[in-house]
């Protein structure tokens, strides 16, 4: 019996007869039920379809209407699993900053549930991190989440920024951040799939994903001469 990675209490996982006779492999939970329940699952029926901001209806929020005016050619469709509350902040601190790689497995079931349906018709692209962040951290946190869940993905972009943390900037500074993605040399899109799902860990202002979407759109229109559906997904919003 293990202790919860957050509160330290023992994690109890009773075995039921139905589970025993299902012959599935047993994996002890990483955190207790009380801690896991602190992650707030977003109800997409009551969230902005453009960014998953929680609200009373499913219409584009004011921020997304601004993005729509600035990029009328873009597909504004983003889904996030959980709201960025105190538990989400603690998770990202322990996982990304402290490097507790076991936590990459925490949302395996939820990620499989949401992302498996995309695999047939979409190319799943992971957003890259800067060389500075990779040197410090040693892993791309999003890629590791997908690997833990057994989700296939591609890495077609490179990060050419200086590695300045977006969390250290205010909203206006994030929105003013210049384009910092580029196309990875020698990599090509799968021509059998004309839809792309960009995947990152957290949606704040949307600027990062818009940078990536704009780069992909410009490349496809220039080199392939055809429109492309580009949607996005993050763990937190």
C-alpha positions as CSV (number, residue, x, y, z in Angstrom):
1,X,0.0,0.0,0.0
2,X,1.4,3.4,-1.1
3,X,1.2,6.9,0.3
4,X,-0.5,9.7,-1.6
5,X,2.1,11.8,-3.5
6,X,0.3,14.9,-2.3
7,X,-1.0,14.5,1.2
8,X,1.1,11.6,2.3
9,X,-1.9,9.5,3.5
10,X,-2.1,5.9,2.7
11,X,-3.9,5.2,-0.6
12,X,-6.5,2.4,-0.2
13,X,-7.6,0.6,-3.3
14,X,-9.9,-2.3,-2.5
15,X,-10.0,-5.2,-5.0
16,X,-13.4,-6.2,-6.3
17,X,-14.4,-9.6,-7.7
18,X,-15.3,-8.0,-11.0
19,X,-11.8,-6.5,-11.3
20,X,-10.1,-9.7,-10.2
21,X,-11.9,-11.8,-12.9
22,X,-11.3,-9.1,-15.6
23,X,-7.7,-10.2,-15.6
24,X,-6.5,-6.6,-15.9
25,X,-3.2,-5.7,-14.5
26,X,-3.4,-3.9,-11.1
27,X,-1.7,-0.5,-10.7
28,X,-1.8,1.2,-7.3
29,X,-3.2,4.7,-7.4
30,X,-0.6,7.5,-7.1
31,X,-2.8,9.8,-5.0
32,X,-5.8,9.4,-2.8
33,X,-9.4,10.0,-3.8
34,X,-9.7,13.1,-1.7
35,X,-6.7,14.7,-3.5
36,X,-7.8,13.6,-6.9
37,X,-11.3,15.1,-6.4
38,X,-9.6,18.5,-6.0
39,X,-8.9,18.5,-9.7
40,X,-12.0,20.2,-11.2
41,X,-13.2,18.6,-14.4
42,X,-14.5,21.2,-16.9
43,X,-18.0,20.6,-18.2
44,X,-17.7,21.4,-22.0
45,X,-21.4,22.1,-22.2
46,X,-20.9,25.1,-20.0
47,X,-17.6,26.3,-21.3
48,X,-16.4,28.5,-24.2
49,X,-15.9,26.3,-27.3
50,X,-13.0,28.4,-28.3
51,X,-10.9,28.1,-25.1
52,X,-12.8,26.0,-22.6
53,X,-13.2,28.9,-20.2
54,X,-16.0,27.9,-17.8
55,X,-19.1,30.1,-18.2
56,X,-22.9,29.8,-18.2
57,X,-23.3,28.9,-21.8
58,X,-21.3,27.4,-24.8
59,X,-20.8,30.6,-26.8
60,X,-17.5,32.2,-27.6
61,X,-16.2,34.2,-24.7
62,X,-15.0,37.9,-25.1
63,X,-11.3,36.8,-25.4
64,X,-12.1,34.3,-28.2
65,X,-14.1,36.9,-30.1
66,X,-11.0,39.1,-30.0
67,X,-8.9,36.2,-31.4
68,X,-11.6,35.6,-34.0
69,X,-11.3,39.2,-35.2
70,X,-7.6,39.1,-35.3
71,X,-7.4,35.6,-37.0
72,X,-10.7,35.2,-38.9
73,X,-9.2,32.3,-40.8
74,X,-8.4,30.3,-37.7
75,X,-10.4,27.4,-36.2
76,X,-11.3,28.4,-32.6
77,X,-11.9,25.1,-31.0
78,X,-10.0,24.2,-27.8
79,X,-10.7,21.7,-25.1
80,X,-9.2,21.5,-21.7
81,X,-9.7,18.7,-19.1
82,X,-9.4,20.5,-15.8
83,X,-9.5,24.1,-14.5
84,X,-6.3,25.6,-13.4
85,X,-7.0,25.7,-9.6
86,X,-4.6,25.3,-6.6
87,X,-4.4,21.6,-7.0
88,X,-3.5,22.0,-10.7
89,X,-0.8,24.4,-9.7
90,X,0.6,22.0,-7.1
91,X,0.6,19.2,-9.7
92,X,2.5,21.2,-12.2
93,X,5.0,22.3,-9.6
94,X,5.7,18.7,-8.5
95,X,5.7,17.3,-12.0
96,X,7.4,20.0,-14.1
97,X,9.5,21.9,-11.6
98,X,10.4,19.2,-9.0
99,X,10.6,16.5,-11.7
100,X,8.4,13.8,-10.1
101,X,8.0,11.7,-13.3
102,X,5.6,9.3,-11.7
103,X,3.0,12.1,-12.0
104,X,3.0,11.7,-15.7
105,X,0.8,8.7,-15.2
106,X,-1.8,10.4,-13.1
107,X,-4.2,11.3,-15.9
108,X,-3.5,8.3,-18.1
109,X,-7.2,7.1,-18.1
110,X,-8.6,10.6,-18.7
111,X,-6.2,11.3,-21.6
112,X,-7.0,8.0,-23.2
113,X,-10.7,8.7,-22.9
114,X,-10.4,12.1,-24.6
115,X,-7.6,11.7,-27.1
116,X,-8.1,8.2,-28.5
117,X,-11.0,9.3,-30.7
118,X,-8.7,11.9,-32.3
119,X,-6.0,9.4,-33.4
120,X,-7.9,8.1,-36.4
121,X,-8.4,11.3,-38.3
122,X,-6.1,13.8,-36.6
123,X,-2.3,14.3,-36.4
124,X,-1.5,14.9,-32.7
125,X,1.3,17.4,-32.4
126,X,3.0,18.2,-29.1
127,X,4.2,21.7,-28.6
128,X,8.0,21.9,-28.0
129,X,9.7,23.5,-25.1
130,X,12.8,25.7,-25.3
131,X,16.3,24.3,-25.2
132,X,16.9,26.1,-21.9
133,X,13.8,24.4,-20.3
134,X,14.7,21.0,-21.7
135,X,18.3,21.3,-20.4
136,X,17.0,22.2,-17.0
137,X,14.1,19.8,-16.8
138,X,15.3,16.9,-18.9
139,X,11.9,16.1,-20.5
140,X,9.0,17.6,-22.4
141,X,6.2,17.3,-19.9
142,X,3.4,17.0,-22.5
143,X,5.2,14.3,-24.5
144,X,5.7,12.3,-21.3
145,X,2.0,12.5,-20.4
146,X,1.1,11.1,-23.8
147,X,3.7,8.4,-23.6
148,X,2.4,7.3,-20.2
149,X,-1.1,7.1,-21.7
150,X,0.1,5.3,-24.8
151,X,-1.1,8.1,-27.2
152,X,0.8,8.4,-30.5
153,X,2.1,11.9,-31.3
154,X,4.5,13.8,-33.5
155,X,7.0,16.6,-32.8
156,X,7.1,18.8,-35.9
157,X,7.9,22.1,-34.4
158,X,10.9,23.5,-32.6
159,X,11.1,26.2,-30.0
160,X,13.4,29.0,-30.9
161,X,12.7,31.3,-27.9
162,X,15.1,32.1,-25.0
163,X,13.2,29.9,-22.5
164,X,11.6,32.8,-20.6
165,X,8.9,31.3,-18.4
166,X,5.4,32.5,-19.4
167,X,4.3,32.1,-15.8
168,X,6.6,35.0,-14.9
169,X,4.8,37.4,-17.3
170,X,1.6,39.2,-16.9
171,X,-1.3,38.9,-19.4
172,X,-0.2,41.8,-21.5
173,X,3.4,40.6,-21.7
174,X,2.2,37.1,-22.7
175,X,0.0,38.6,-25.5
176,X,3.0,40.6,-26.8
177,X,5.4,37.7,-26.9
178,X,6.8,37.4,-30.4
179,X,6.5,34.2,-32.5
180,X,8.9,31.6,-31.1
181,X,8.1,28.4,-33.0
182,X,9.6,27.2,-36.2
183,X,9.2,24.1,-38.4
184,X,11.6,21.2,-37.6
185,X,13.8,20.5,-40.6
186,X,13.2,17.2,-42.4
187,X,9.7,16.6,-40.8
188,X,6.5,16.4,-42.8
189,X,2.8,16.2,-42.1
190,X,1.0,13.0,-42.7
191,X,-0.8,13.7,-46.0
192,X,-3.5,11.1,-45.2
193,X,-4.8,13.3,-42.3
194,X,-5.8,16.9,-42.9
195,X,-6.7,17.7,-39.3
196,X,-4.3,18.6,-36.5
197,X,-4.7,18.6,-32.8
198,X,-2.1,20.7,-31.0
199,X,-1.4,19.6,-27.4
200,X,0.0,21.5,-24.5
201,X,-0.2,21.4,-20.7
202,X,-2.0,24.7,-19.9
203,X,-4.0,27.4,-21.7
204,X,-3.6,30.9,-20.3
205,X,-4.1,33.7,-22.8
206,X,-4.0,31.4,-25.9
207,X,-1.1,33.2,-27.4
208,X,1.2,30.2,-27.5
209,X,-1.3,28.0,-29.3
210,X,-2.1,30.8,-31.7
211,X,1.6,31.1,-32.6
212,X,1.7,27.4,-33.4
213,X,-1.6,27.5,-35.3
214,X,-0.5,30.4,-37.4
215,X,2.8,28.8,-38.3
216,X,1.1,25.5,-39.3
217,X,-1.5,27.3,-41.4
218,X,1.0,29.4,-43.2
219,X,3.2,26.4,-44.0
220,X,0.3,24.3,-45.3
221,X,-1.2,27.0,-47.4
222,X,2.2,27.9,-48.9
223,X,3.5,24.4,-49.5
224,X,0.3,22.3,-50.0
225,X,-2.2,25.0,-51.1
226,X,-5.1,23.5,-49.1
227,X,-6.9,24.6,-45.9
228,X,-6.3,22.8,-42.7
229,X,-8.4,22.2,-39.6
230,X,-6.3,22.9,-36.5
231,X,-7.7,22.4,-33.1
232,X,-6.1,22.3,-29.7
233,X,-6.1,20.5,-26.3
234,X,-4.6,21.2,-22.9
235,X,-4.7,19.4,-19.6
236,X,-5.5,22.6,-17.7
237,X,-7.3,25.9,-18.5
